[in-house]
């Protein structure tokens, strides 16, 4: 197709590939975007082109344009780009940029409001939280409570499992559900069960047709079965669908993502494929060759570097980052598990990372949820007391000051949370000992530490990657985009603009 005319200074910044992808008029478009190729830029431009389509095309269609992604951070970044390029009128309602969870919740609400699905207590509008912990106490137990849809009715089901795990109190769980409380995972589960009925699929198809004329789906390779089913129903409803992603950067299979199904959807629905191959991230030939070689399956052996050579340290696991020593300040202790002592330590870590790196710790939101704190300003009110805990960690001997700091931290958090902190135990002091090593460090430079999953979508000039011996061998043998264990390594080694090195403890 002929390229759009470059009549706007903004368009002068776009490559021919980007111009075609942004303005292509095909209703079903799949954009495969290599790292640093301007994926978000193209998504923002395509949103604006569809939003402000001239009369005679979609400009006569009053239905809105939607853009969705899978995380709040990705959604916020896309919204920021659209506002910068097209102005606030671009996202005036009913046009929106939201998470796919928002769309899922609205579809279930429509099923509830029309009586196709019945919620306990007759609720047609739900209070949806990230976690049950906001409303329900958790402890180690064998009883597992969850929701099932049977003949259009949502039921609370409790089963005994062989293994005890941290799970919600069954009685409190039932009460919360009957009060119209749910989680995003629960909403997704019920909608997925509802879509097994052909009449509900038809309803959702018509609902999508009524509420949108175009949908842009960012990071499509993060989609699970339900997400892909919604996209497919939207395509069947005649909506203009844009899918954007990179199979090499599909990381969320452990959360149910089904990257292998995306090519099938693209082929069966008849999407037009438009690649973005030119990367603007690479500022050295070395980094460009590294990225190109990995996509070709060539073996890689990273040069060894030091912490003085990098801007950030990456690893597949948080514990590997803490093992790199006091020169690296990881932004989390580990994946949030819902323990109150872990949550309290996360708030303390956040206080320290803000002061040293001017960066928030990861999982602060999960920590507040675990502690039952619903007022985000509590973090600011806790800051003076948390700083006192950090000051106490600078004392000696280590065992004594860490025990005292644990007690101080429990007291500080108790001022905002009614959740009990567990009794002192050496295993609960490990996080404070790791943090104390950073608080007392005399290193001239401290860099942030992130897992590959947290680093996805971001970039730095110089990146250090901690690799296990097994990961070193995998890189030497060459990577494959179809191997789930290979893709995180590819993402890790494509975050740098200038250089990527291996870093060891």
C-alpha positions in Angstrom: 0.0 0.0 0.0 1.2 3.6 -0.5 2.8 5.2 2.5 0.9 8.0 4.3 2.0 11.5 3.4 4.5 13.0 5.9 2.6 16.2 6.6 3.2 16.4 10.3 6.6 16.8 12.1 5.7 13.8 14.3 5.5 11.6 11.2 9.0 12.6 10.2 10.2 10.7 13.2 8.6 7.4 12.0 10.2 4.9 9.7 8.4 3.5 6.7 7.7 0.3 8.6 6.2 2.3 11.5 4.1 4.5 9.1 2.6 1.5 7.4 1.8 -0.2 10.7 0.3 2.9 12.2 -1.9 3.8 9.3 -2.8 0.5 7.6 -6.5 0.3 6.9 -6.9 -3.4 7.1 -9.4 -4.2 9.9 -7.3 -7.1 11.3 -3.6 -6.3 11.7 -0.9 -8.2 13.6 2.3 -6.2 14.3 5.3 -8.2 15.4 7.7 -5.8 17.0 11.4 -6.5 17.8 12.9 -4.9 21.0 13.3 -1.2 20.7 11.4 -1.0 17.3 8.9 1.6 18.5 6.1 -0.8 19.5 4.4 1.7 21.9 5.0 4.6 19.5 3.1 2.6 16.8 0.4 1.6 19.2 -0.2 5.2 20.1 -0.2 6.3 16.5 -2.6 3.6 15.5 -4.9 4.5 18.3 -5.0 8.1 17.1 -5.5 7.2 13.5 -8.5 5.0 14.3 -9.8 7.5 16.9 -9.7 10.4 14.5 -10.6 8.5 11.3 -11.8 11.0 8.6 -15.4 11.1 7.4 -16.2 8.4 4.9 -14.2 5.7 6.9 -14.8 5.0 10.6 -15.2 8.6 11.3 -19.0 8.2 10.9 -19.1 5.4 13.5 -20.0 6.7 17.0 -18.6 3.7 18.7 -15.3 4.2 20.6 -11.8 3.0 20.1 -10.2 0.9 22.9 -6.6 0.0 23.7 -5.8 -2.7 26.2 -2.7 -4.2 27.8 -2.1 -6.7 30.6 -0.5 -4.6 33.2 -1.2 -1.2 34.8 2.3 0.1 34.0 2.0 -0.8 30.3 -1.4 0.7 30.1 -0.2 3.9 31.8 2.7 4.2 29.4 0.5 3.7 26.3 -1.9 6.3 27.6 1.0 8.8 28.2 2.2 8.3 24.6 -1.3 8.9 23.2 -1.8 12.0 25.3 1.6 13.4 24.1 0.9 12.7 20.5 -2.8 13.3 20.1 -3.9 15.3 23.1 -6.5 14.7 25.9 -9.4 14.7 23.4 -8.1 11.4 22.1 -9.0 9.5 25.3 -12.2 11.3 26.1 -14.9 8.8 27.0 -16.1 6.6 25.7 -12.6 6.1 24.0 -10.3 4.5 26.6 -7.0 2.9 27.3 -7.4 0.3 30.0 -6.2 -3.1 31.2 -7.8 -6.2 29.8 -9.0 -7.0 33.3 -11.2 -3.9 33.1 -12.9 -5.3 29.9 -13.3 -8.7 31.5 -14.9 -7.2 34.5 -17.3 -5.2 32.4 -18.3 -8.2 30.4 -19.1 -10.2 33.5 -21.1 -7.2 34.9 -23.2 -7.2 31.7 -23.9 -10.9 32.2 -24.9 -10.2 35.8 -27.1 -7.2 35.0 -29.0 -9.2 32.3 -29.5 -12.2 34.6 -27.4 -14.6 32.5 -25.2 -15.1 35.5 -26.3 -14.9 39.1 -24.0 -13.9 41.9 -24.6 -14.8 45.5 -26.8 -12.2 47.2 -28.1 -11.1 43.8 -25.3 -8.6 43.2 -25.0 -7.1 39.7 -22.1 -4.8 40.5 -19.0 -6.2 42.2 -16.2 -4.8 44.4 -13.2 -6.3 42.6 -9.8 -6.4 44.4 -6.3 -7.6 43.4 -6.4 -10.2 46.2 -8.8 -11.8 48.7 -6.5 -10.6 51.4 -8.1 -7.2 51.4 -11.2 -8.7 53.0 -10.4 -12.2 54.1 -7.9 -13.5 56.6 -5.4 -16.1 55.4 -3.5 -18.8 57.2 -2.0 -22.3 56.4 -4.9 -24.7 56.0 -6.1 -27.6 53.9 -9.5 -26.1 53.0 -9.4 -24.4 49.6 -12.3 -22.1 48.8 -13.1 -20.9 45.3 -16.0 -20.1 42.9 -17.7 -22.2 40.4 -20.4 -21.5 37.9 -23.1 -24.1 37.7 -26.2 -23.6 35.5 -25.6 -19.9 35.5 -25.3 -19.6 39.3 -22.0 -18.6 41.0 -21.4 -21.0 44.0 -18.8 -20.9 46.7 -17.1 -24.3 46.8 -14.7 -25.5 49.6 -12.6 -28.6 49.2 -10.0 -30.2 51.3 -6.6 -30.5 49.7 -3.8 -32.9 50.7 -1.2 -30.1 51.1 -1.6 -27.3 53.5 -1.0 -23.9 52.0 -1.8 -20.3 52.9 -5.4 -20.0 52.0 -8.5 -17.8 52.8 -10.7 -18.5 55.8 -13.7 -20.4 54.3 -16.3 -18.6 56.4 -14.9 -15.1 55.7 -14.5 -16.0 52.1 -18.2 -17.0 51.8 -19.3 -13.8 53.6 -17.1 -11.6 51.3 -18.6 -13.2 48.2 -22.1 -12.8 49.4 -21.4 -9.1 50.0 -20.4 -8.8 46.3 -16.6 -9.0 46.7 -14.4 -10.7 44.1 -10.9 -10.7 42.8 -9.7 -10.2 39.2 -8.8 -13.9 39.0 -12.2 -14.9 40.3 -14.0 -12.6 37.7 -11.8 -14.1 35.0 -12.7 -17.7 36.1 -16.4 -17.1 36.2 -16.4 -15.3 32.8 -14.3 -18.2 31.3 -16.8 -20.7 32.6 -19.7 -18.6 31.3 -18.3 -18.5 27.8 -18.6 -22.3 27.6 -22.3 -21.7 26.9 -23.0 -20.7 23.2 -25.7 -18.3 24.3 -23.2 -16.4 26.5 -20.6 -16.3 23.7 -23.2 -14.8 21.4 -24.2 -12.2 24.1 -20.5 -11.2 24.6 -20.0 -11.0 20.8 -22.9 -8.6 20.5 -21.8 -6.7 23.5 -18.4 -6.1 22.1 -19.9 -5.0 18.8 -22.0 -2.5 20.7 -19.3 -0.9 22.9 -16.4 -0.6 20.4 -15.5 -0.3 16.8 -11.7 -1.0 17.2 -9.5 -2.6 19.8 -5.7 -2.4 20.0 -4.2 -5.3 22.1 -0.7 -4.6 23.3 1.6 -7.5 24.3 -0.7 -10.1 22.8 1.8 -12.9 23.7 0.9 -12.4 27.4 -2.7 -13.4 26.6 -4.3 -16.6 28.1 -7.2 -18.7 26.8 -9.8 -16.2 28.1 -8.0 -13.2 26.6 -7.7 -14.9 23.2 -11.3 -16.0 23.3 -12.4 -12.3 23.8 -10.1 -11.2 21.0 -11.6 -13.9 18.7 -15.2 -12.9 19.6 -14.4 -9.3 18.9 -13.0 -10.2 15.5 -16.1 -12.3 14.8 -18.2 -9.3 15.8 -16.5 -7.3 13.0 -14.4 -5.0 15.1 -11.1 -3.7 13.8 -8.5 -5.6 15.8 -4.8 -4.7 16.1 -2.5 -7.2 17.9 1.0 -6.1 18.9 3.7 -8.3 20.4 6.9 -10.3 20.0 7.0 -14.1 20.5 10.6 -13.8 21.7 9.4 -11.8 24.7 6.6 -14.0 25.8 7.3 -14.6 29.5 4.1 -15.3 31.3 3.3 -18.9 30.6 3.5 -19.5 34.4 0.5 -17.2 34.7 -1.5 -19.0 32.1 -0.4 -17.1 29.0 -0.6 -19.2 25.8 1.9 -17.7 23.3 1.8 -20.7 21.1 -1.9 -20.1 20.3 -1.3 -16.5 19.0 0.0 -17.6 15.5 -3.1 -19.8 15.1 -5.4 -16.9 15.9 -3.6 -14.7 13.5 -3.8 -17.2 10.7 -7.3 -18.5 11.2 -8.9 -15.0 11.6 -7.0 -13.7 8.6 -4.9 -11.0 10.3 -2.5 -9.0 8.0 1.0 -9.3 9.4 3.2 -6.2 9.5 6.7 -6.5 11.1 8.7 -3.8 12.9 12.3 -5.0 12.4 14.4 -1.9 12.9 15.5 -1.3 16.5 16.3 2.1 17.8 17.5 0.8 21.1 21.0 -0.3 20.0 23.7 2.4 20.2 26.6 0.1 19.6 27.2 -2.4 16.8 28.1 -4.9 19.6 24.7 -4.8 21.1 23.0 -4.8 17.7 24.9 -7.9 16.7 24.1 -9.6 20.0 20.4 -9.1 19.5 20.4 -10.2 15.9 22.5 -13.2 16.6 20.2 -14.5 19.3 17.2 -14.3 17.0 19.2 -16.3 14.4 19.9 -19.0 17.0 23.6 -18.2 17.2 25.6 -19.1 20.4 26.4 -16.3 22.8 29.1 -15.9 25.4 28.9 -12.7 27.4 32.0 -10.9 28.6 32.5 -10.7 32.3 31.9 -7.2 33.8 31.9 -5.6 37.2 29.2 -3.6 39.0 31.1 -0.4 38.2 30.4 -1.2 34.5 26.6 -1.3 34.7 23.4 0.7 35.4 21.3 -2.2 36.5 21.7 -5.9 37.5 19.2 -8.4 36.1 18.6 -12.1 37.0 15.8 -14.6 36.6 15.3 -14.8 40.4 15.4 -12.3 43.2 17.6 -14.5 45.4 20.3 -14.4 42.7 20.3 -10.6 42.9 20.7 -10.5 46.7 23.6 -12.9 46.3 25.5 -10.4 44.2 26.4 -8.5 47.3 25.9 -5.0 48.8 26.7 -3.2 45.5 23.3 -4.4 44.2 20.0 -3.2 45.8 17.2 -5.5 44.6 13.8 -3.9 44.5 12.1 -6.9 46.1 13.0 -9.7 48.5 11.1 -12.2 46.3 7.7 -12.8 44.8 4.9 -11.7 47.2 3.7 -14.7 49.2 1.2 -12.9 51.5 3.1 -13.2 54.8 2.7 -10.1 57.0 6.4 -10.1 58.1 7.4 -10.1 54.4 5.0 -7.3 53.7 6.4 -5.2 56.5 10.0 -5.8 55.3 8.8 -4.7 51.8 7.7 -1.4 53.2 11.0 -1.0 54.9 12.8 -1.9 51.7 10.7 0.7 49.8 11.8 3.4 52.2 15.4 2.5 51.6 15.2 2.2 47.8 13.5 5.6 47.5 16.2 7.3 49.5 19.1 5.6 47.7 17.9 5.0 44.2 14.8 7.2 44.1 12.9 4.1 43.0 9.9 2.3 44.6 10.3 -1.2 45.7 8.3 -3.8 43.7 5.2 -5.4 45.4 4.5 -2.4 47.7 0.8 -2.7 46.6 0.8 -6.4 47.5 2.4 -5.5 50.9 -0.3 -3.0 51.7 -3.0 -5.6 50.7 -1.4 -8.3 52.9 -1.4 -5.9 55.8 -5.0 -4.8 55.2 -4.0 -1.2 54.5 -6.4 0.4 52.0 -5.1 4.0 52.4 -2.0 4.4 50.2 -1.0 7.6 52.1 -0.2 5.2 55.0 3.2 4.7 53.3 4.0 8.4 53.8 2.8 8.4 57.4 5.0 5.3 58.1 8.2 6.9 56.7 9.6 8.5 59.9 9.2 5.3 61.8 10.7 3.2 59.0 13.7 5.6 58.8 14.3 4.9 62.5 14.3 1.2 61.8 16.9 1.7 59.0 19.0 3.8 61.4 18.9 1.1 64.0 20.1 -1.5 61.4 23.4 0.5 61.2 24.4 -0.5 64.7 26.2 -3.6 65.9 26.5 -6.4 66.7 24.4 -7.7 63.8 22.3 -10.2 65.6 21.2 -7.8 68.3 20.4 -4.9 66.1 18.5 -7.1 63.6 16.3 -8.5 66.4 15.7 -5.0 67.7 14.9 -3.7 64.2 12.3 -6.5 63.7 10.5 -5.4 66.9 10.7 -1.8 65.9 9.3 -2.6 62.4 6.4 -4.6 63.9 5.5 -1.7 66.2 5.7 0.8 63.3 3.5 -1.3 61.0 1.0 -1.9 63.8 0.2 1.8 63.8 -1.5 1.4 60.3 -2.4 -2.3 60.2 -4.5 -4.6 62.4 -2.8 -7.7 61.0 -0.5 -9.4 63.5 3.2 -9.8 62.8 4.5 -13.3 63.6 6.8 -13.9 66.6 10.5 -13.4 66.3 12.2 -16.3 64.5 15.7 -16.4 62.8 14.1 -17.2 59.4 12.2 -13.9 59.6 15.4 -12.0 60.2 17.0 -13.0 56.9 15.4 -10.1 54.9 16.6 -7.6 57.5 20.1 -9.0 57.5 20.2 -8.7 53.7 19.0 -5.1 53.9 21.4 -4.3 56.7 24.3 -5.3 54.4 23.2 -2.5 52.0 22.4 0.0 54.8 25.9 -0.3 56.2 27.7 -0.7 52.8 30.5 1.7 52.0 30.5 0.9 48.3 30.8 3.9 46.1 28.1 2.9 43.7 24.9 0.9 44.4 22.8 -0.2 41.4 19.3 -1.5 41.3 18.5 -5.1 40.9 15.5 -6.4 38.9 14.2 -9.8 37.7 13.8 -10.2 34.0 10.1 -10.2 34.3 10.2 -6.8 36.0 12.7 -5.5 33.4 10.6 -6.4 30.4 9.7 -3.3 28.4 12.5 -1.2 29.9 16.0 -0.3 28.8 19.3 1.0 30.2 22.7 2.0 28.7 24.7 -0.8 30.4 23.1 -4.0 31.8 24.7 -6.7 33.9 23.1 -10.1 33.9 23.7 -12.8 36.5 23.7 -16.2 34.8 23.7 -19.6 36.4 26.1 -22.2 34.9 23.1 -23.9 33.2 22.0 -20.6 31.7 25.5 -20.0 30.4 25.4 -23.3 28.6 22.0 -22.6 27.1 23.3 -19.3 25.7 26.3 -21.0 24.2 24.0 -23.5 22.4 21.7 -20.8 20.9 18.2 -19.7 21.8 14.8 -20.6 20.4 11.7 -18.5 20.7 9.6 -21.7 21.1 11.5 -22.7 24.2 9.9 -21.2 27.3 13.1 -21.3 29.3 15.0 -19.5 26.5 12.8 -16.4 26.2 13.7 -14.8 29.6 17.4 -15.0 28.6 16.6 -13.2 25.3 14.7 -10.5 27.2 17.5 -10.0 29.7 20.2 -9.6 27.0 18.1 -7.1 24.9 17.5 -4.5 27.7 20.8 -2.6 27.1 21.4 0.2 24.6 25.1 -0.1 24.6 26.5 -3.2 26.4 25.5 -6.3 28.2 27.9 -8.1 30.5 27.8 -11.1 32.9 28.1 -10.2 36.6 28.9 -12.6 39.4 29.1 -12.4 43.2 
